Amino acid sequence: MRVLFYGLSTCGWCRKTKQFLDSNKVEYELIYVDHLTGDERQKVMSEVARHNPRRSFPTIVVDDTTVIIGFQEARLREVLDL
């Protein structure tokens, strides 16, 4: 299972999502969009927009098919089989 986590380093809901994933020992790739610049940032924001047109954070993409927007503990548990 591949879990991509797009977040902002200053976002409280992103911190809460990270704590949840860490405490449940979920392997994930975290991309702090606000740490990127230039073309790399534009590319990542295009990826986020493809999954979440509102471009809000956190945006979690599981296996490139399931998208969870915001901190939704119950939905995360369901999708990640926790």
ROSE-4610 file (N, C-alpha, C; in Angstrom, 1 decimal, always signed):
// ROSE-4610
residu = [M/M/M/R/R/R/V/V/V/L/L/L/F/F/F/Y/Y/Y/G/G/G/L/L/L/S/S/S/T/T/T/C/C/C/G/G/G/W/W/W/C/C/C/R/R/R/K/K/K/T/T/T/K/K/K/Q/Q/Q/F/F/F/L/L/L/D/D/D/S/S/S/N/N/N/K/K/K/V/V/V/E/E/E/Y/Y/Y/E/E/E/L/L/L/I/I/I/Y/Y/Y/V/V/V/D/D/D/H/H/H/L/L/L/T/T/T/G/G/G/D/D/D/E/E/E/R/R/R/Q/Q/Q/K/K/K/V/V/V/M/M/M/S/S/S/E/E/E/V/V/V/A/A/A/R/R/R/H/H/H/N/N/N/P/P/P/R/R/R/R/R/R/S/S/S/F/F/F/P/P/P/T/T/T/I/I/I/V/V/V/V/V/V/D/D/D/D/D/D/T/T/T/T/T/T/V/V/V/I/I/I/I/I/I/G/G/G/F/F/F/Q/Q/Q/E/E/E/A/A/A/R/R/R/L/L/L/R/R/R/E/E/E/V/V/V/L/L/L/D/D/D/L/L/L]
num = [1/1/1/2/2/2/3/3/3/4/4/4/5/5/5/6/6/6/7/7/7/8/8/8/9/9/9/10/10/10/11/11/11/12/12/12/13/13/13/14/14/14/15/15/15/16/16/16/17/17/17/18/18/18/19/19/19/20/20/20/21/21/21/22/22/22/23/23/23/24/24/24/25/25/25/26/26/26/27/27/27/28/28/28/29/29/29/30/30/30/31/31/31/32/32/32/33/33/33/34/34/34/35/35/35/36/36/36/37/37/37/38/38/38/39/39/39/40/40/40/41/41/41/42/42/42/43/43/43/44/44/44/45/45/45/46/46/46/47/47/47/48/48/48/49/49/49/50/50/50/51/51/51/52/52/52/53/53/53/54/54/54/55/55/55/56/56/56/57/57/57/58/58/58/59/59/59/60/60/60/61/61/61/62/62/62/63/63/63/64/64/64/65/65/65/66/66/66/67/67/67/68/68/68/69/69/69/70/70/70/71/71/71/72/72/72/73/73/73/74/74/74/75/75/75/76/76/76/77/77/77/78/78/78/79/79/79/80/80/80/81/81/81/82/82/82]
x = [+0.8/+0.0/+0.9/+0.6/+1.4/+0.5/+1.1/+0.4/+1.2/+0.6/+1.2/+0.5/+1.2/+0.7/+1.2/+0.3/+0.6/+0.2/+1.1/+0.8/+1.6/+1.3/+2.0/+2.6/+3.9/+4.6/+3.9/+3.1/+2.5/+1.0/+0.5/-0.9/-1.1/-2.0/-2.4/-3.0/-3.9/-4.5/-3.5/-2.5/-1.5/-0.7/-0.4/+0.4/-0.4/-1.7/-2.6/-2.6/-2.7/-2.7/-1.4/-0.3/+1.1/+1.2/+0.7/+0.7/-0.1/-1.2/-2.1/-1.4/-0.8/-0.1/+1.1/+1.8/+3.0/+2.6/+1.6/+1.2/+0.6/+0.1/-0.4/+0.6/+1.8/+3.0/+2.7/+2.0/+1.7/+2.9/+3.4/+4.4/+3.8/+4.4/+3.9/+5.0/+4.8/+5.7/+5.0/+5.7/+5.2/+5.9/+5.1/+5.6/+5.1/+6.0/+5.6/+5.6/+4.5/+4.4/+5.1/+4.9/+5.5/+7.0/+7.6/+9.1/+9.7/+8.8/+9.2/+9.2/+10.0/+10.0/+10.0/+9.7/+9.8/+9.0/+9.7/+9.0/+8.6/+9.4/+9.1/+7.7/+7.6/+6.4/+5.2/+5.3/+4.2/+3.8/+4.8/+4.6/+3.7/+4.2/+3.5/+2.1/+1.9/+0.6/-0.3/+0.2/-0.6/-1.0/-0.2/-0.5/-1.6/-1.5/-2.5/-3.8/-3.8/-5.1/-5.7/-4.9/-5.5/-6.4/-5.9/-6.7/-7.7/-7.4/-8.1/-8.2/-9.2/-9.3/-9.2/-9.7/-9.6/-8.2/-7.3/-5.9/-5.8/-6.5/-6.5/-5.6/-5.3/-4.3/-4.9/-4.6/-3.8/-4.6/-3.9/-4.5/-3.7/-4.4/-3.8/-4.3/-3.3/-3.7/-3.2/-4.1/-3.8/-3.8/-2.7/-2.6/-3.1/-3.0/-3.4/-4.8/-5.7/-7.1/-8.0/-7.6/-8.4/-7.8/-8.7/-8.2/-9.0/-8.2/-8.8/-8.3/-9.3/-9.0/-9.3/-8.3/-8.5/-8.2/-8.3/-8.0/-9.3/-9.5/-10.7/-10.2/-10.1/-9.6/-10.4/-11.7/-12.5/-12.2/-12.2/-11.9/-10.5/-9.5/-8.2/-8.1/-8.8/-8.8/-9.4/-10.5/-11.2/-10.3/-9.8/-9.0/-7.7/-7.0/-5.7/-5.9/-7.1/-7.4/-6.8/-7.1/-6.5/-7.6]
y = [-1.2/+0.0/+1.2/+2.2/+3.4/+4.5/+5.3/+6.4/+7.6/+8.6/+9.9/+10.9/+11.7/+12.7/+14.0/+14.9/+16.2/+17.1/+17.9/+18.7/+20.0/+20.8/+22.1/+21.9/+22.4/+22.3/+23.1/+24.1/+25.0/+24.7/+23.6/+23.2/+22.3/+22.7/+22.0/+20.6/+20.6/+19.3/+18.4/+18.9/+18.1/+17.5/+18.2/+17.7/+16.6/+16.8/+15.8/+14.5/+14.7/+13.5/+12.8/+13.5/+12.9/+12.1/+12.7/+12.0/+10.7/+10.8/+9.6/+8.5/+8.9/+7.9/+7.3/+8.1/+7.7/+6.7/+7.1/+6.3/+5.0/+4.9/+3.6/+2.9/+3.4/+2.8/+2.6/+3.6/+3.6/+4.1/+3.4/+3.9/+4.9/+6.0/+7.0/+7.9/+8.6/+9.6/+10.9/+11.8/+13.1/+14.1/+15.0/+16.1/+17.4/+18.1/+19.5/+20.4/+20.8/+21.6/+23.0/+23.5/+24.8/+24.8/+23.7/+23.6/+23.5/+23.4/+23.4/+24.7/+24.9/+26.2/+25.9/+27.0/+27.0/+25.9/+25.3/+24.3/+23.1/+22.7/+21.5/+21.8/+23.0/+23.3/+23.3/+23.9/+23.9/+22.5/+21.6/+20.2/+19.5/+19.7/+19.0/+19.6/+20.9/+21.5/+21.0/+20.7/+20.1/+18.7/+18.0/+16.6/+16.7/+17.6/+17.8/+18.2/+19.1/+19.5/+18.4/+17.5/+16.3/+15.5/+15.4/+14.6/+15.4/+16.7/+17.6/+19.0/+19.2/+20.5/+21.7/+21.6/+22.7/+23.0/+22.1/+22.2/+22.5/+21.8/+22.0/+20.9/+21.2/+20.2/+19.9/+18.6/+17.6/+16.9/+16.5/+15.6/+14.3/+13.2/+11.9/+11.1/+10.5/+9.6/+8.2/+7.3/+5.9/+5.1/+4.5/+3.7/+4.4/+5.7/+6.5/+6.4/+5.9/+5.7/+6.3/+6.3/+6.8/+8.1/+9.1/+10.4/+10.8/+11.2/+11.7/+13.1/+14.0/+15.4/+15.8/+16.5/+16.9/+15.7/+16.0/+14.9/+14.2/+13.0/+12.2/+10.8/+10.8/+9.6/+8.3/+8.4/+7.2/+6.7/+7.6/+7.3/+6.7/+7.3/+6.8/+5.4/+5.1/+3.8/+2.8/+3.2/+2.3/+2.0/+3.0/+2.9/+2.1/+2.4/+1.8/+0.5/+0.1/-1.2/-1.2/-0.2/-0.1/-0.5]
z = [+0.0/+0.0/+0.0/-0.9/-1.0/-0.5/+0.5/+1.1/+0.9/+0.1/-0.1/+0.7/+1.4/+2.3/+1.9/+1.4/+1.0/+2.2/+2.7/+3.8/+3.8/+4.9/+5.1/+6.5/+6.6/+7.9/+9.0/+8.6/+9.6/+9.9/+9.3/+9.4/+10.6/+11.5/+12.7/+12.3/+11.3/+10.9/+10.3/+9.6/+9.0/+10.2/+11.2/+12.4/+13.0/+13.1/+13.8/+12.9/+11.6/+10.7/+10.8/+10.8/+10.9/+12.2/+13.3/+14.6/+14.6/+13.9/+13.8/+13.0/+11.9/+11.0/+11.8/+12.4/+13.2/+14.3/+15.1/+16.2/+15.8/+14.6/+14.0/+13.1/+13.1/+12.4/+10.9/+10.3/+8.9/+8.1/+7.1/+6.3/+5.3/+5.1/+4.2/+3.7/+2.6/+2.0/+2.3/+3.0/+3.4/+2.5/+1.9/+1.1/+1.7/+2.3/+2.8/+1.6/+1.1/-0.1/+0.2/+1.4/+1.7/+1.8/+1.8/+1.7/+0.3/-0.7/-2.1/-2.7/-3.8/-4.5/-6.0/-6.7/-8.1/-8.8/-9.8/-10.7/-9.9/-8.9/-8.1/-7.3/-6.8/-6.1/-7.0/-8.2/-9.2/-9.6/-9.8/-10.2/-9.1/-7.8/-6.7/-6.6/-6.7/-6.6/-7.7/-8.9/-9.9/-9.6/-8.9/-8.4/-7.4/-6.4/-5.4/-6.1/-7.0/-7.7/-8.4/-8.9/-9.6/-8.7/-7.4/-6.4/-5.6/-5.5/-4.6/-5.3/-6.1/-6.8/-5.9/-4.7/-3.8/-3.2/-3.5/-3.0/-1.6/-0.7/+0.7/+1.3/+2.6/+3.3/+4.6/+5.1/+4.4/+3.3/+2.3/+1.2/+1.3/+1.5/+1.6/+0.4/-0.3/-1.5/-1.2/-1.2/-0.9/-2.2/-2.6/-3.9/-5.1/-5.1/-6.3/-6.6/-5.7/-6.0/-5.0/-3.7/-2.7/-2.1/-2.0/-1.6/-0.3/+0.7/+2.0/+2.2/+2.3/+2.4/+3.9/+4.5/+5.9/+6.8/+8.1/+9.1/+9.4/+8.9/+9.1/+9.6/+11.0/+11.6/+11.2/+11.2/+10.9/+9.5/+8.6/+7.2/+7.0/+7.7/+7.6/+8.2/+9.3/+9.9/+8.9/+8.2/+7.2/+6.0/+5.4/+4.2/+4.5/+5.7/+6.0/+6.8/+7.0/+7.6/+9.0/+9.8/+11.2/+12.2]
